[in-house]
């Protein structure tokens, strides 16, 4: 069996790579099946090209992602669904490092320098346990739970091995995400509880109950485990998830914060904390967490433009950096000298926000439009939640009702894809406070104004459009009506109306390719030739 098993060794030291490879060859592994990667990027490419039976991951990979960030990326990209054996190699066996890895449940930890006997013993144990797990799963497939019970009575290894085996079978079933298997999973874990109080089995039972949203059973078990293991990351994480799924936001935040203080490496949890702190205006905690997010974001699976934008958006709202150029803030996070095509829509959006803070509504609209045009050319169907969230806030500040509605609906659709996840609960809580401000009455008035224009009741139409403009600013249809009515003298020219007409003109002046009708109208009427700045 070993001769056919494939192995990936990820370590930035070629000496460690070769030493580990020689130990494996001495242990009857085939040299052609052993692959080495020097960094996380190479490792991800290997894992995308083929599946490995065993992974050896170093924690400190030099420049780029750490081994922990690599493991997070492999999980996030669903490259470990075949459940390979995972061994963590590290010279740093401090609790903070080991606790960070514990969230991804590796099979074992190996402290450098590697020793031949130690590695052989750990491999032997892991192979024996994996073989027993496979036999138990085969018994389950053949005759159900009774097959596993029979296997446990026929074999007499240490009780802990039976516990590990039953937990492994239950975990394999849970990973299939088939509700009809839930009764069998529960029965397996209940059987295990009669034999031995196993923490991994209890954590798996919590996972099951979280999927079923069985909060009645969850509460007592989580309380018991928090008492026995007050700083256990998974216990705290599941406690937070249970609280958030019940919309107990403050309690969920407290559990997440406690977990974060145990291990600061989980960026998904940190981003969740930032969303809650933003919603409740907890500025002091947010400043600290923003600094941590910037520090840990680079080279992680969350190192993406949408998360860069989210962090900078929070900085622009709540820090002394709000007046710094957006591109400078961006480069501080990305550590890149140039702005890429995929980053540009987020830059425009953040610049629009900064313009609003400086009372430059025309500049804000131009940058907002540029952001929407840029994202449309990159991916018109799949905006990130962060992009639409920032766009919604900008359109709300500019009272652009049509844009508010479009962004709001896209955000609702985005949350429906993962509505029972803790982050979605938090985001939905925020979204409920951002509902568009339009009403049936104003929508009806909008339609009535357009009917008046069509029927050539220009003076009355102009009056109603001016009443509507504060709710539908930079609306293409109303802007065209207002520009045409103004140019022909159907609109009163008082100071407030002049400002709104200016915005209506800017709706088209800000476009790189101005509409033909507007250019033609501009040549006919001097009032449209006056500069807007």
N, C-alpha and C positions, 0 to 999 in steps of 0.2 A: 504493500500500500504506500509506504513512504517514498518509494522510488518514483511514483507517479504524482506525488503531491507537489504543487507549485508554491514557491516562497518568494516574498518580496521583503528585502532588507532596506530600510530607509534610514540612512545615517550620513551626516556630512563628512565623516572621517573614513577615508578609503581603508585605513588600517582596521577599523572596527568592522567595516563591510567584509573584508577578506577574512578576518579572524572568525566572524560569525559563519561565513560561508564554509570555511574549512571544518568547523565543528559540525555543521549540518552534513557535510559530505562524509565525515567520519561516522555520523549517525545514520548512514545508508540513504541519504537523500541524493538525488541525481543532480549533478552539476548543471546540466542544461535546463533544469527546472528552477534554478535559483537566480533571481534577478536582484539588481541593486540600484537604488536611486539615491542621489546626493541631496535632494531637496524636495519640498512638498509638491512643486509644480511637476517634476518628473514622476513622482509617485502617483499623482492624480492621473496623468497620462497613461501610465502602466495599468492602473485599475480600470480605466475607461476601455482599454484595449482587451483585457482579459480578466478572469476572476482568479484570485489567489486563495489557496487553502490556509496559508499562514502568513501573517504580517508581523514584522519586527519594526517598531517605530521608535526612533530616538526622540527625546523631548527637545533638546537644543539642536536645531538644524542650521545654526549659523544665520546668514542673511535670509530674510523671507519668513514664511510661516514657521511656527513652532510645530512640534509633533502633536500637541494638543489641538492646535488650529487645523492641522491636517486631518486628524481623526474626526473633528467636527465637520469638516468639509466632506469627507467620505460618507459620513452618516447623512448629512443634509442632501447630498446628491444621489442618495440611495445606491451607493456602490458597495455596501456591506450587507445587503439583504440576504446573501447566501450564508451568512454567519461564519466567517473564517475565524480561526484562532488568532487572537491579537495579543502580542507581547510588547510591553512598553520597556524600552531601554533608557536608562537615565543614570547620570552620576549624581543627580539631585533627588534624594528620596525624602525631601521635606514634606510635611503634611499638606502644605498648600499645593504642591505639584501633584501629589498622589490624589488629593481630594478633587482637583480639577479633572483628572482622567476618570475618576470613579463614576461620573455622570454618564460615561459611554461604556461602562462595564467591560473593560478589557479582561482577558483570561488570566493574565499574570503580569508581574513587574519583575524586571531583571536589573539589578544595580551593577553599574560598571565599576571596575573592569570585569568582563565576562569570564566565568570559569567553566571549563569543559564539563566537569561533573555536575555542577549546578544546572547548566543548560540542559544536559541530558536528562537529569531527574525531572525537571519541570516539563520537558517535552513528553517524557514517558507518562507522567501523571495526566497531562492534558489529553494525550492520545487515548489512554485507557478510559478516561471519563467521557470523551467524545464518542468512543466506540460503544460504551454502555448506553449513552444517550440515544444513539442511533438504533440500538437493539430495542430499547424501550419504546421508541416512537414506532418501530415496525410492529411490536406487540400491540400497541394501541390501534394501529391501522387494521390489524388482522381481527382482533376480538374486542376492541374498545378498552375502557378503563380496567375491566377485570383482567386483561392481559398484563397490565402494569402491576396490579396487585399480586398476580401470580408470580411475576418475575421477581418482585421484592421478597416473596416468601421462599422462592427456590434458591436465591443467591444470598450469601451472607457476607457482603463486604461491610466496611464501616457504615454506620447509619448516615453519616454526613454525605457519603457518596450516593446513597439512595435519595436523599433529599435533593442533592444537586441534579440527579437524573430526572426526578419527577418535575422539578422546577424547569428544567430544560425543555421537557416535552410540553409543559403548559405554556412556556414562552413561545415555542415554535407554533403552537396552535393560536395563541393570541396575535402573533405577527401576521397570521393569515387574514385577520380582520373580518371574520365570518361570524355574524351574530348567532348562528345555529350551533356554534362550537362553545359558546359561553358557558352553558350548563356543564359540559365536560371539563372545561378549564376550572370552574369553581369546585367541581367534585374532586379533581386531582389535588388542588391546593388545600381543600378541606381534609383529604386523606393525609396529606403531608403534615398538616397542623396536629393531627393525632399522633404522629410519630415524633415530631421534633419542631420546636419553635424556631423556624428558619427566617431570618430577616429577608433574604432574596425572595423567598416565597411570599412573604407578607407584602413586599413592595410590588410583586407581580399581581397579587390580589387587589392592591390599591389601583394599579393600572386598569385592571378589569372593571372595577367599580367606577372608576372615572369615566371609562368609555360608556358604561351603562347609566352613568349619573345616579348611582345608588348612594346618595349622600347620607342616608340613614345609617348604613353600614360603615361608610367611610369615616364619619366623625369619630366614633370611639377608637377605631384602630389607629388613626392618625394621632389622636391625643395620647394613646399609649406609647406609640413609637417616638413621639417628640419628647416624652418623659424619659424614655430609655436611651434615645440617641439625639440629644438636643441640638447637635451641630451636624447631623447627617444631611448631606446635600440633597439626596433624593427625597428624603422625608420632608424637608423644607420645601422643595420644589413641588411635590405633590400636594402639600398643604396649601401652598399658594394657588395652585391650579383649582383645587376643590373650592377654595374661598371665592376666586374670581368667577368660576362657573356658576356660583350662587349669587353673583353680583355683590359680594362683600368686598368691595374694592380696597378699603382701608386695611382690612385684615390680610388680604392677598398681598398688598404692598409691603406690609410688615414682614411677612414670611419671605418674600422675594429679597427684601433688604437684608434680612438675616442670612439668607443663602449667599447673597452677593458679598457680604462681609467675610464669609468663610472662604469663598473662592471667587475672585474677580474676573475670571477668564471667560465666563459665559456671556457673550455679547447680546444674545437674544433676550436674556433676562435683563440685562442692563438697559437695552432699548425699551423694554416694557416699563421699567422703573421711570425712564425719562418721559414716556407718554403720560404716566399717571402724575408725575411731578409737574408736567406742563399743564395738565388739566386742572390741578388743584393749586397752581401757582406757588409751588414749593421751591422758591428760587435758590435758597442756600444749598439744599441737597442737590438740585439740578446742576449748579455750577461745578460741584465736585464730580458728579457723574458724567458731565460733558467732558471734563478733562480726561477722565478714565476711558471714556468711549473713544476719544481721539487717539489715545495711547494704544488701545488694543485693536482698533479697527483695521489698521494697516495689515495686509497679507491674510486677513481672516476671510471666511466665507461671506461675511457681511461687508466686505470691502467693495462696495458698489455705489454708483452715483446717487441712487435714491437715499441711501443711508448717510452719505456725505451731506446731501442737501438737507435732510432732516436735522442733523446736528447743527449745521450752519444756520438754519432757520431758527432754531432755539437760541443760538448765540445772538442772532440779530434782534431777538425779542428781549433777552434777559441778561445781557452782559455788556461790559465796557467795549466790546468789539463791534458794536452795532454800526459804527460809522466807518469801519475799515472796509476797503474795497473787497467785494465778494470774491474776485479771482484770487486775491491774496489769501483770504481765509480758506479757500478751496485747496490751494497748493500746500498750505500748512498741513492739511489732512492727507491729501493724496501723495505728497512728496514727489510730485511730477512737475516738470517745468512747463509742459504744454497742456492745454485743455482739449480733450478729445471730442469727437462729434457726438458721442453718446452722453457726454457731460454737459454739452452746451445748453440744451433745453432747461436744465436745472439752474445753470448760471443765470440765464435770462429771467427765470422765475424769481430767484432770490434778489436780483437787481430790481425787479418790479416791486418787491416788498420794501426794499431800501428806499426806492423813490417815494413810496407812500409815506414812509416815516419822515421824509423831507418835504411833504406836502406837494410833491410833483406828480399830480394825477395823470398828466399827459405822458410823461416819461414812463410812469408805471404801466399805463395801458399799452404803450408801444413795446415795452419789454415783455409784458404778459402775452401779447399777440405773437411776438417772436418766439416765445417759449412754446406756445401751442402749435405754431407752424413747424418748428423744429422737431417736436415730439411726434407730430403727424407723419413726417417723412421717415422717422426711424421705426416707429411701431404704432400705427394709428389705432389698433384694437386693444393693446395691452399696456395701459399706463400703470405705473406702480402706484400703490396706495399713497405713498409719500408725495408723489408729484401732484396727484389730484387733491390731496389734503391741503397742500400749500396753495394750489390754484383756487380752491374753494374759498380759502380765507382771503385771498387777494380780490376775487370777484365779489365777495361779501363786503369788503371795505370800499370797493368802487361801486357798490350797489348795482352790479350787472346781473340782473335777475336771470336772464337766459343762461348765462355762463354758470351761475350758481346752481341752477337746476341740473344742467348737464353734468357738472362735477359731482354733485350730490348723488345722482343716480348711478354714476360709474362707481363711486365709493360704496354704495349700498350693494351693488352687484359683486364687487370685490369681496366684501365681507360675507356674502352668502356662500361663497366657495369654501369657507372655513369657519362657519358661524359658531362652532362649539369649542374653538381654541381660545385659551386665555387672552392672547393678544387681541383677538377679534372682539372679545367682550369689552376690553378697554377702549379700543378704537370706536366701537359702536356707541359706547357711552359718550365719547367726545363728539361723534357725528350727530347724535340726538340734539346737541346744543347748537348745531350748525344748519338747521333746516332752512331752506330758501324762504325769503320773506314775501314772496308774491302771494296774492290771494285771488280767489275767483273773481272778486269785484274788479281788481286792477287788470286781470287777464281779459275780462269782458270789455273793459274800457279801452284796452289795447286794440282789440278787434274792431271796436266801434270807431276809433280814430282812423284806422285804415279804410273802413267803409266810407267815411266822410271824404277822405282824400280821393277815393275812387269815384265818388259822386260829385267831386269838384266843389265841395263846401270848404274851401281852403282856409278861410279865417277861423272858422270854428274848429277845424281839424288841427290847425296850428296851436290854438289855445289848449286843446286837450293833450296834444303831444308834449307841450311844455310842462303840463301837469304830470305827465307820465315819466318824463325824462329822469327825475331824481331816483326812480325805481328801475329804469331800464337804460342806464347810461351806457354809451358806446354800443348800443344795439344797432346792427347794420340797417335794419328796415326803418326804424324810427329815425336814425341819423340821416338817411337819404331823404326821407320826407321833410325833416327839419331843415336840411341844407337847401333843398329846392324851394320850400316855402319862404325861407329867409331871403334867398337870392331874388325872389320875385316880389318881396315886400309884404308878405302876408303875416309876418310875425313881429310883435312889438319888440323894440330894440332897447329895453331897459337893462341896467347893469347885470342883473341876475341872469336874464335871458342871453345876454352877450356871452356869459361864461358857458352856458349850456350849448349855445350855437358853436362856440369855439371847440367844445368837446365833440360835437357832432361832426364838425369839419375834420377834426383830428382823427376820427374813426377811419377816414380815407387818406388823409395827408400822411399818416404814419405808415401806410402800406408801401412796400418797395415798388409794387406794380399797381398804380392807382387805376380805378375803374374808368373805362372810356367815357361813360356818361358824366363823371365828375370832372375829368379834364376838359370836356367840351363845355360844361357849365361854367367852369372857371375862366375860360376864354371870353365868355359872354358877359360876365358880371364882375365889376371891379371889387365889389364887397368880398368876393371869394379870393381875391388876389392879395389881400393884406396878410402879412406874416403873422403866424400864431404866437411866436415867441418875441 
